[in-house]
Amino acid sequence: MLMNINFKNSKRYITLSTICLLILTACRQEDKKARLVHEESTQTTPKKTDAPFMWESANVYFLLVDRFMNGNTTNDRVLKRTKKTGVLRGFTGGDLQGIIQKIKEGYFQKLGINALWFNPVVEQIHGSVDEGTGNTYAFHGYWAKDWTNIDPNFGTYADLKELVDLAHQNGIRILMDVVINHTGPVTKEDPAWPADWVRTDPQCDYTNYQHTVACTLVKNLPDIKTESDKNVALPPFLIEKWKAEERLTSELQELDAFFDKTGLKKSPQNYIIKWLTDYVRELGIDGFRVDTVKHVDEDVWAVLAEQAKLAFREWKSLYPEKVLDAKDFYMLGEVYNYGIHHKRRFDFGDQKVDYFAHGFDNLINFSFKFDAKQLSYEQLFDTYSTALKTNLIGKGVMNYISSHDDGTPFDKDRSSPYEAATKLLLSPGTAQIYYGDEIARPLQVEGAIGDATLRSEMEWTSLTDPKTKDLLDHWQKLGQFRKAHPAVGAGAHKMISESPYLFSRKYTNDGNTDTVIIGLNLPKGKKTIPVKGLFPEGTIVKDAYSSASATVINDQLTIDSDAKIVLLAPDTI
């Protein structure tokens, strides 16, 4: 029963459930603070920059935690995940502490990264599956068992908090990868969720909307009934698990308080929404990268976005000293095969859905790898700038050249790594670097079957190779310039000349203007650049690629460098 307390002077009403939720949230936060081992002295003070952060032009680094860096060898063997697996189908040791180590070393900062996305780190199924590829464990993070807990192979809640805090102190936002579409597969160690939670058939054939949403992605991957608005009880195995972990009472109380406060039904998707937004409320996660968007009833995403925004605002109110800016919570969606040319609507054949109207700010652009191969630089840049400034105003797309599950990347054999970097980082839109793109990590591994070949370990030892160092230097220069100038990713594109190829990008917002000039495939040595209408007479301009500077005289400037690229902007030093 709800009790209303009337504060007559203020004319405000507080429900008993709201008071309970506030108390429970405070208790949970204090309890977790007590469990956190977090040395403030190890954190790095963020570098101040005049360039505002913008998701529309962000440099996002996407990594698989297990494959990136092993920072804590004590969690390499846990939960009896010891069966022999197929090639690249088991846990190899990477963890959250490894990411923390690389932030402390400045690896991401030198690459110009201002947003970090890593695979889901919630507790995964304990067992393995074998479907003709050898035993496979959930090293990739997409087979959830318990959304309320961090998987011990990845680390601890304390590790995740340390990572988020350290990233924020270094000006890096965190995109948490989340899944509502499905649980993990059923194994001997991992029972199926109840029938009112999941379906186990039919398998999707993608012929229309219904056969994409109300079905299982693949065999033995139970599909959450996200179209259901029926109240359901918690799975018995989860209750027993929480009881054994001595947290059943607190979890149940939190759930009751959440549903009382929000008025949402205790449906499968709303339980998961509660569990996922807890990380936002408690840690200040900046955004979600949402998996398998088109396989979930789109109304669910609007609820997730609403609850995540409320949770983010609550975190900001509790920790004002940690707030980076006034930006709202961000939603990035994976609508498989969506491309920038679809504009705002994805076509299922029998109906079209506008996911931007259901909570999403940005969708992953599956068209980029094809466009980057087929179009010239100018065709690519102009097409993308026009699309973002007409059909997708206020929204965005995330471009990529390779990913964890795309078997046809832009440069599969890594034969054109410089072109890949240049096209990705200079294209309008958000840029996603997949771990190892910057050092040409191989995407073809002998003996690896299917998407496993895309998920090899990060080759840190390759950085001793001069060729790899040179390639990384190219990525770093482009990335840092892009980070420093929102005009690169979010500005209006305009060609200055076709030969030599020069173009400008100009971005204006709230009275602030950012203008850059970029040249590609230029001759080595002295290069004369026309700048009329872009840089005023007498302006000192710096080339971020060669570090050379020049002064604008008679509406032009001359850069003398051995590089074929110029990245020009007024020198603010």
C-alpha positions as CSV (number, residue, x, y, z in Angstrom):
1,M,0.0,0.0,0.0
2,L,1.3,3.5,-0.8
3,M,1.3,6.2,1.8
4,N,1.3,9.9,0.8
5,I,3.0,12.3,3.1
6,N,1.7,15.8,2.6
7,F,4.1,18.7,3.1
8,K,1.6,21.4,3.1
9,N,3.9,24.4,2.9
10,S,5.8,23.1,-0.2
11,K,2.8,21.3,-1.7
12,R,5.0,18.3,-2.5
13,Y,4.0,14.7,-2.2
14,I,6.4,11.9,-1.5
15,T,5.4,8.2,-1.7
16,L,6.6,5.7,0.8
17,S,8.1,3.7,-2.1
18,T,10.1,6.7,-3.2
19,I,11.5,7.1,0.3
20,C,12.4,3.4,0.4
21,L,14.1,3.6,-3.0
22,L,16.2,6.5,-1.9
23,I,17.2,4.8,1.3
24,L,18.0,1.5,-0.5
25,T,20.0,3.3,-3.1
26,A,22.0,5.1,-0.5
27,C,22.6,1.9,1.4
28,R,23.7,0.0,-1.7
29,Q,26.1,2.8,-2.6
30,E,27.6,2.8,0.9
31,D,27.9,-0.9,0.8
32,K,29.7,-0.9,-2.5
33,K,31.9,2.0,-1.4
34,A,33.0,-0.2,1.5
35,R,34.0,-2.9,-0.9
36,L,35.8,-0.7,-3.3
37,V,39.6,-0.5,-3.3
38,H,40.3,2.7,-5.1
39,E,43.5,4.6,-4.7
40,E,42.9,8.3,-5.6
41,S,46.6,8.9,-5.8
42,T,46.8,6.7,-8.9
43,Q,44.4,8.7,-10.9
44,T,45.4,11.3,-13.5
45,T,44.1,14.8,-13.6
46,P,42.2,15.4,-16.8
47,K,43.8,17.7,-19.3
48,K,41.8,20.8,-20.0
49,T,41.0,21.5,-23.7
50,D,39.1,24.2,-25.5
51,A,37.5,21.7,-27.8
52,P,34.0,20.7,-26.5
53,F,33.2,17.0,-26.4
54,M,30.6,16.0,-28.9
55,W,29.2,12.5,-29.5
56,E,28.6,13.4,-33.1
57,S,32.3,13.7,-33.7
58,A,33.7,11.4,-31.0
59,N,36.6,9.1,-31.3
60,V,35.3,5.8,-29.9
61,Y,37.7,2.9,-29.1
62,F,35.9,-0.5,-29.0
63,L,37.7,-3.5,-27.4
64,L,37.0,-6.9,-26.2
65,V,38.1,-6.9,-22.5
66,D,39.4,-10.5,-22.6
67,R,41.6,-9.9,-25.7
68,F,43.0,-6.4,-24.9
69,M,45.3,-6.5,-21.9
70,N,45.9,-8.8,-18.9
71,G,46.2,-6.6,-15.9
72,N,45.5,-9.2,-13.2
73,T,46.6,-12.8,-13.7
74,T,44.8,-14.0,-10.6
75,N,41.4,-13.9,-12.4
76,D,42.5,-15.9,-15.5
77,R,41.1,-19.2,-14.2
78,V,37.8,-18.9,-12.5
79,L,34.4,-20.7,-12.4
80,K,36.0,-23.9,-13.6
81,R,36.1,-22.7,-17.2
82,T,38.9,-25.1,-18.0
83,K,37.8,-27.2,-20.9
84,K,39.9,-27.2,-24.1
85,T,38.3,-24.8,-26.6
86,G,38.4,-24.2,-30.3
87,V,40.9,-21.6,-31.5
88,L,40.3,-18.2,-29.9
89,R,37.1,-19.5,-28.2
90,G,38.1,-19.4,-24.6
91,F,39.1,-16.8,-22.0
92,T,42.7,-15.6,-22.5
93,G,43.2,-13.4,-19.5
94,G,42.3,-9.8,-20.5
95,D,40.5,-7.8,-17.9
96,L,39.3,-4.4,-16.6
97,Q,42.6,-3.9,-14.8
98,G,44.3,-4.2,-18.2
99,I,42.2,-1.3,-19.6
100,I,43.0,0.7,-16.4
101,Q,46.7,0.1,-17.0
102,K,46.5,1.4,-20.6
103,I,44.6,4.6,-19.5
104,K,47.4,5.3,-16.9
105,E,50.0,4.8,-19.6
106,G,48.2,7.3,-21.8
107,Y,47.6,4.9,-24.7
108,F,44.1,6.0,-25.4
109,Q,44.9,9.7,-24.9
110,K,47.8,9.6,-27.4
111,L,45.3,8.1,-29.9
112,G,42.9,10.9,-29.4
113,I,40.2,8.7,-27.9
114,N,37.5,10.4,-25.9
115,A,35.0,7.6,-25.6
116,L,35.6,4.0,-24.7
117,W,33.3,1.1,-25.5
118,F,33.9,-2.4,-24.4
119,N,31.9,-5.6,-24.5
120,P,29.3,-6.4,-21.8
121,V,31.1,-7.3,-18.5
122,V,28.1,-8.7,-16.6
123,E,28.3,-12.2,-15.3
124,Q,28.3,-14.7,-18.2
125,I,27.1,-18.3,-18.4
126,H,29.5,-20.6,-16.5
127,G,29.5,-23.5,-19.0
128,S,30.6,-23.8,-22.6
129,V,28.8,-24.7,-25.8
130,D,30.1,-26.7,-28.7
131,E,28.4,-26.4,-32.1
132,G,31.0,-27.8,-34.4
133,T,33.7,-25.1,-33.6
134,G,35.1,-26.6,-30.5
135,N,34.1,-25.6,-27.0
136,T,33.3,-21.9,-26.7
137,Y,33.1,-19.9,-23.4
138,A,31.5,-16.5,-23.1
139,F,34.7,-14.5,-23.3
140,H,32.9,-12.0,-25.6
141,G,30.4,-11.0,-23.0
142,Y,27.2,-11.4,-24.9
143,W,25.9,-14.5,-23.0
144,A,24.5,-13.1,-19.8
145,K,23.6,-15.2,-16.8
146,D,23.2,-12.5,-14.1
147,W,22.9,-8.8,-15.1
148,T,23.5,-7.7,-11.5
149,N,27.0,-9.0,-11.2
150,I,30.4,-8.5,-12.9
151,D,31.9,-11.6,-14.4
152,P,35.0,-12.6,-12.4
153,N,37.0,-13.3,-15.5
154,F,36.7,-9.6,-16.4
155,G,37.3,-8.4,-12.8
156,T,35.2,-6.9,-10.0
157,Y,32.7,-4.1,-9.4
158,A,35.6,-2.2,-7.8
159,D,37.6,-2.6,-11.0
160,L,34.7,-1.3,-13.1
161,K,34.3,1.7,-10.8
162,E,38.0,2.5,-10.9
163,L,38.0,2.3,-14.7
164,V,35.0,4.6,-15.0
165,D,36.4,7.2,-12.6
166,L,39.9,7.1,-14.1
167,A,38.5,7.4,-17.7
168,H,36.4,10.4,-16.7
169,Q,39.4,12.1,-15.0
170,N,41.2,11.7,-18.4
171,G,38.3,13.1,-20.4
172,I,37.1,9.7,-21.7
173,R,33.4,8.8,-21.7
174,I,32.3,5.3,-21.1
175,L,29.8,3.4,-23.4
176,M,28.5,0.3,-21.6
177,D,27.6,-2.5,-24.0
178,V,24.2,-3.9,-23.0
179,V,22.0,-6.8,-24.1
180,I,18.2,-7.2,-23.5
181,N,17.5,-9.4,-26.5
182,H,18.6,-12.7,-25.1
183,T,20.2,-14.7,-22.2
184,G,23.2,-16.9,-22.6
185,P,22.8,-20.4,-24.0
186,V,21.6,-23.3,-21.9
187,T,24.4,-25.6,-20.6
188,K,24.7,-28.2,-17.9
189,E,25.8,-25.4,-15.6
190,D,23.3,-22.8,-16.8
191,P,19.6,-23.7,-16.8
192,A,17.0,-22.2,-19.1
193,W,15.1,-19.1,-17.9
194,P,11.4,-19.7,-17.3
195,A,9.0,-20.0,-20.2
196,D,7.3,-16.7,-19.3
197,W,10.7,-15.0,-19.6
198,V,12.1,-16.5,-22.8
199,R,11.2,-18.4,-26.0
200,T,13.5,-21.0,-27.5
201,D,11.8,-21.2,-30.9
202,P,11.1,-20.4,-33.7
203,Q,14.5,-19.3,-35.1
204,C,14.5,-16.0,-36.9
205,D,14.3,-16.1,-40.7
206,Y,14.3,-12.2,-41.1
207,T,11.6,-12.2,-43.8
208,N,9.5,-9.6,-42.0
209,Y,9.2,-7.7,-38.7
210,Q,7.6,-10.5,-36.8
211,H,10.2,-13.1,-37.9
212,T,12.9,-10.7,-36.7
213,V,11.6,-9.8,-33.3
214,A,9.6,-12.7,-31.9
215,C,12.2,-15.4,-32.5
216,T,15.6,-16.7,-31.5
217,L,18.7,-15.3,-33.2
218,V,20.3,-18.7,-33.3
219,K,19.7,-22.2,-31.9
220,N,20.1,-22.5,-28.2
221,L,20.1,-18.7,-27.5
222,P,16.9,-18.1,-25.6
223,D,15.1,-14.9,-26.7
224,I,13.7,-12.5,-24.1
225,K,10.0,-11.9,-24.6
226,T,10.4,-8.2,-24.9
227,E,6.9,-7.8,-26.4
228,S,5.3,-9.1,-23.2
229,D,3.8,-6.7,-20.6
230,K,2.9,-9.4,-18.2
231,N,4.3,-9.5,-14.6
232,V,6.7,-12.4,-14.1
233,A,8.4,-13.9,-11.1
234,L,12.2,-14.1,-10.9
235,P,13.8,-17.3,-12.2
236,P,14.2,-19.8,-9.3
237,F,17.9,-20.3,-10.2
238,L,18.6,-16.6,-9.8
239,I,16.9,-16.5,-6.4
240,E,19.0,-19.4,-5.2
241,K,22.1,-17.8,-6.6
242,W,21.5,-14.5,-4.8
243,K,20.7,-16.4,-1.6
244,A,24.0,-18.3,-1.8
245,E,25.7,-14.9,-2.4
246,E,23.9,-13.5,0.7
247,R,22.3,-10.6,-1.2
248,L,18.8,-11.9,-1.9
249,T,17.0,-9.6,0.5
250,S,18.7,-6.4,-0.8
251,E,18.1,-7.3,-4.4
252,L,14.4,-8.0,-3.8
253,Q,13.9,-4.8,-1.9
254,E,15.6,-2.8,-4.6
255,L,13.4,-4.4,-7.3
256,D,10.2,-3.6,-5.3
257,A,11.3,0.0,-4.7
258,F,12.2,0.4,-8.4
259,F,8.9,-0.9,-9.7
260,D,6.9,1.1,-7.1
261,K,8.7,4.3,-8.1
262,T,8.5,3.9,-11.9
263,G,5.1,2.2,-12.1
264,L,6.5,-0.2,-14.7
265,K,5.2,-3.7,-14.8
266,K,7.5,-6.5,-13.6
267,S,7.9,-7.8,-17.2
268,P,11.1,-9.5,-18.4
269,Q,12.5,-6.4,-20.1
270,N,11.8,-4.1,-17.2
271,Y,13.7,-6.3,-14.8
272,I,16.7,-6.1,-17.1
273,I,16.3,-2.3,-17.6
274,K,16.4,-1.9,-13.8
275,W,19.6,-4.0,-13.5
276,L,21.3,-2.1,-16.4
277,T,20.4,1.4,-15.2
278,D,21.8,0.6,-11.8
279,Y,25.3,0.9,-13.3
280,V,24.4,4.4,-14.6
281,R,23.0,5.5,-11.3
282,E,25.9,4.2,-9.3
283,L,28.9,4.7,-11.6
284,G,28.0,7.5,-13.9
285,I,28.2,5.4,-17.1
286,D,27.8,8.0,-20.0
287,G,25.9,5.9,-22.5
288,F,24.8,2.5,-23.7
289,R,25.8,0.7,-26.8
290,V,22.8,-1.5,-27.3
291,D,23.1,-4.9,-28.9
292,T,20.7,-6.5,-31.4
293,V,18.3,-3.5,-31.5
294,K,16.1,-4.7,-34.3
295,H,15.4,-8.0,-32.5
296,V,13.6,-6.2,-29.6
297,D,10.2,-4.5,-29.6
298,E,11.2,-0.9,-30.3
299,D,9.1,0.5,-27.4
300,V,11.4,-1.2,-25.0
301,W,14.3,1.1,-26.1
302,A,12.3,4.2,-25.4
303,V,11.8,2.9,-21.8
304,L,15.5,2.0,-21.4
305,A,16.5,5.5,-22.7
306,E,14.1,7.2,-20.3
307,Q,15.2,5.2,-17.3
308,A,18.9,5.6,-18.2
309,K,18.5,9.4,-18.5
310,L,16.8,9.6,-15.1
311,A,19.6,7.4,-13.6
312,F,22.3,9.6,-15.2
313,R,20.7,12.8,-13.8
314,E,20.5,11.2,-10.4
315,W,24.2,10.3,-10.5
316,K,25.0,13.8,-11.5
317,S,23.0,15.2,-8.6
318,L,24.8,12.9,-6.2
319,Y,28.3,13.5,-7.5
320,P,28.4,17.1,-8.9
321,E,32.2,17.2,-8.5
322,K,32.6,14.3,-11.0
323,V,30.3,15.7,-13.7
324,L,32.1,16.3,-17.0
325,D,29.4,18.4,-18.8
326,A,25.7,19.0,-19.1
327,K,25.2,16.4,-21.8
328,D,22.4,13.9,-21.3
329,F,22.8,10.1,-21.4
330,Y,23.7,8.8,-24.8
331,M,22.1,5.9,-26.7
332,L,24.0,4.1,-29.5
333,G,22.3,1.2,-31.3
334,E,23.3,-1.8,-33.3
335,V,20.6,-2.2,-35.9
336,Y,22.3,-4.9,-38.0
337,N,22.6,-3.8,-41.6
338,Y,21.4,-0.3,-41.0
339,G,23.3,2.2,-43.1
340,I,23.4,6.0,-43.4
341,H,21.6,5.7,-46.7
342,H,18.5,4.4,-44.8
343,K,18.2,7.8,-43.3
344,R,15.9,7.5,-40.3
345,R,14.0,4.3,-41.0
346,F,15.1,0.7,-41.1
347,D,13.1,-1.4,-43.6
348,F,11.9,-4.9,-42.4
349,G,10.2,-5.5,-45.7
350,D,6.6,-5.3,-44.4
351,Q,7.2,-2.2,-42.2
352,K,9.7,0.5,-41.4
353,V,10.9,1.5,-38.0
354,D,12.4,4.8,-36.9
355,Y,14.7,3.8,-34.0
356,F,15.9,7.4,-33.6
357,A,12.3,8.1,-32.5
358,H,12.6,5.4,-29.8
359,G,15.4,6.7,-27.7
360,F,18.5,6.4,-29.9
361,D,20.9,9.2,-30.6
362,N,23.2,7.3,-33.0
363,L,23.1,4.0,-35.0
364,I,26.1,2.0,-36.1
365,N,26.6,2.6,-39.8
366,F,27.1,-0.8,-41.6
367,S,27.4,1.0,-44.9
368,F,30.7,2.7,-44.2
369,K,33.0,-0.2,-45.1
370,F,31.4,-0.5,-48.5
371,D,31.2,3.2,-49.2
372,A,34.9,3.6,-48.2
373,K,35.9,1.0,-50.8
374,Q,33.7,2.2,-53.6
375,L,33.8,6.0,-53.2
376,S,36.6,8.5,-53.6
377,Y,37.6,10.6,-50.7
378,E,35.5,13.5,-51.9
379,Q,32.5,11.4,-52.8
380,L,32.6,9.8,-49.4
381,F,33.1,13.0,-47.4
382,D,30.5,15.0,-49.3
383,T,27.9,12.2,-49.2
384,Y,28.2,11.7,-45.5
385,S,28.3,15.4,-44.7
386,T,25.1,16.0,-46.8
387,A,23.3,13.1,-45.2
388,L,24.1,14.2,-41.6
389,K,23.1,17.8,-42.4
390,T,19.8,16.9,-44.1
391,N,18.2,13.6,-43.3
392,L,19.8,13.1,-39.8
393,I,19.8,16.5,-38.2
394,G,20.3,16.2,-34.5
395,K,21.2,12.5,-34.8
396,G,24.4,10.6,-35.8
397,V,26.0,7.5,-37.2
398,M,29.0,5.6,-36.1
399,N,31.4,4.6,-38.8
400,Y,33.8,1.6,-38.6
401,I,36.3,-0.3,-40.8
402,S,36.3,-3.6,-38.7
403,S,34.4,-5.0,-35.7
404,H,34.0,-8.2,-33.6
405,D,31.3,-9.8,-35.8
406,D,31.7,-8.3,-39.3
407,G,33.3,-10.9,-41.5
408,T,33.7,-8.5,-44.4
409,P,35.7,-5.5,-43.0
410,F,37.1,-2.7,-45.1
411,D,40.6,-4.1,-45.1
412,K,40.5,-7.7,-44.1
413,D,44.1,-8.5,-45.1
414,R,45.3,-5.2,-43.6
415,S,46.9,-4.3,-47.0
416,S,45.7,-0.6,-46.8
417,P,46.0,0.4,-43.1
418,Y,46.9,4.0,-43.9
419,E,43.9,4.5,-46.2
420,A,41.7,2.8,-43.6
421,A,42.8,5.3,-41.0
422,T,42.5,8.3,-43.2
423,K,39.0,7.5,-44.5
424,L,37.7,6.5,-41.1
425,L,39.0,9.4,-39.0
426,L,38.4,12.1,-41.6
427,S,34.8,11.1,-42.5
428,P,31.9,13.1,-41.1
429,G,30.2,11.2,-38.2
430,T,31.4,9.3,-35.1
431,A,34.4,7.1,-35.6
432,Q,34.8,3.7,-34.0
433,I,38.3,2.2,-33.8
434,Y,38.3,-1.5,-33.2
435,Y,41.1,-2.6,-31.0
436,G,44.2,-3.2,-33.1
437,D,43.0,-1.2,-36.2
438,E,45.7,1.3,-35.2
439,I,48.5,-1.4,-35.4
440,A,47.0,-3.5,-38.2
441,R,46.2,-6.5,-35.9
442,P,45.5,-9.5,-38.2
443,L,41.9,-10.2,-38.9
444,Q,42.6,-13.7,-40.3
445,V,44.0,-16.2,-37.8
446,E,44.8,-19.8,-38.9
447,G,42.5,-22.4,-37.3
448,A,40.0,-19.8,-36.1
449,I,36.4,-20.4,-37.4
450,G,33.8,-17.8,-38.0
451,D,33.9,-14.5,-36.0
452,A,36.7,-15.9,-33.7
453,T,39.2,-14.9,-36.4
454,L,38.3,-11.2,-35.7
455,R,38.9,-11.6,-32.0
456,S,42.6,-12.3,-31.6
457,E,44.7,-10.9,-28.7
458,M,46.0,-7.4,-29.0
459,E,49.6,-7.6,-30.3
460,W,51.4,-5.3,-27.9
461,T,54.8,-6.7,-28.9
462,S,54.3,-5.5,-32.4
463,L,54.9,-2.0,-31.3
464,T,58.6,-2.7,-31.4
465,D,58.4,-2.9,-35.1
466,P,59.3,0.4,-36.8
467,K,56.6,-0.1,-39.5
468,T,53.9,-0.6,-36.8
469,K,55.2,2.5,-34.9
470,D,54.9,4.5,-38.1
471,L,51.3,3.3,-38.7
472,L,50.3,4.0,-35.1
473,D,51.8,7.5,-35.4
474,H,49.6,8.1,-38.4
475,W,46.5,7.0,-36.4
476,Q,47.6,9.2,-33.5
477,K,48.0,12.3,-35.5
478,L,44.7,12.0,-37.2
479,G,43.0,11.0,-34.0
480,Q,44.4,13.9,-31.9
481,F,43.5,16.4,-34.6
482,R,39.9,15.0,-34.9
483,K,39.5,15.1,-31.1
484,A,40.8,18.7,-30.9
485,H,38.5,19.9,-33.7
486,P,34.8,19.0,-33.7
487,A,34.6,20.4,-37.2
488,V,36.3,17.2,-38.5
489,G,33.4,14.9,-37.5
490,A,30.5,17.3,-37.2
491,G,31.3,20.2,-39.5
492,A,30.0,21.0,-42.9
493,H,32.3,19.7,-45.6
494,K,33.3,21.8,-48.7
495,M,35.9,20.9,-51.3
496,I,38.4,23.7,-52.0
497,S,40.2,22.1,-54.9
498,E,40.1,18.7,-56.6
499,S,43.8,18.7,-57.5
500,P,45.6,19.0,-55.2
501,Y,42.8,17.7,-53.1
502,L,41.9,20.2,-50.4
503,F,38.7,20.6,-48.4
504,S,37.4,22.5,-45.4
505,R,35.2,21.6,-42.5
506,K,33.4,24.3,-40.6
507,Y,31.3,23.8,-37.4
508,T,29.3,26.5,-35.6
509,N,27.4,26.0,-32.4
510,D,26.3,28.4,-29.7
511,G,28.4,31.2,-31.2
512,N,31.5,29.0,-31.3
513,T,33.2,28.3,-34.6
514,D,35.7,25.7,-35.5
515,T,37.3,25.7,-39.0
516,V,39.9,23.4,-40.4
517,I,41.5,22.7,-43.8
518,I,42.7,19.3,-44.7
519,G,44.7,18.2,-47.7
520,L,45.3,14.6,-48.9
521,N,47.7,13.1,-51.5
522,L,49.7,16.4,-51.7
523,P,53.2,16.7,-53.1
524,K,56.1,16.4,-50.6
525,G,58.0,19.6,-49.9
526,K,56.5,23.1,-50.1
527,K,52.7,23.2,-50.5
528,T,50.7,26.4,-51.1
529,I,47.2,26.3,-49.6
530,P,44.5,28.8,-50.5
531,V,42.6,29.9,-47.4
532,K,40.4,32.8,-48.5
533,G,37.3,33.1,-46.4
534,L,38.5,30.5,-43.9
535,F,41.5,31.9,-42.1
536,P,42.0,35.7,-41.8
537,E,45.0,37.5,-43.0
538,G,48.0,37.3,-40.6
539,T,46.7,34.2,-38.9
540,I,49.4,31.8,-37.7
541,V,48.3,28.3,-38.8
542,K,49.8,25.0,-37.6
543,D,49.9,21.7,-39.5
544,A,49.1,19.1,-36.9
545,Y,50.5,16.3,-39.1
546,S,54.0,17.7,-39.6
547,S,54.0,20.3,-36.8
548,A,55.1,23.0,-39.3
549,S,53.6,26.5,-39.0
550,A,52.9,29.3,-41.5
551,T,51.3,32.7,-41.6
552,V,48.4,33.6,-43.9
553,I,49.7,36.1,-46.5
554,N,47.5,37.2,-49.4
555,D,44.9,34.6,-48.5
556,Q,47.3,31.7,-48.7
557,L,49.9,29.9,-46.7
558,T,52.9,27.7,-47.5
559,I,53.6,24.5,-45.6
560,D,57.0,22.9,-46.1
561,S,56.9,19.2,-45.0
562,D,57.8,15.7,-46.2
563,A,54.2,14.5,-45.6
564,K,51.5,14.2,-48.2
565,I,48.9,15.2,-45.7
566,V,48.1,18.6,-44.0
567,L,45.8,19.1,-41.0
568,L,45.5,22.8,-40.7
569,A,43.9,25.0,-38.0
570,P,44.8,28.3,-36.4
571,D,47.6,27.9,-33.9
572,T,46.1,28.7,-30.5
573,I,49.4,28.5,-28.5
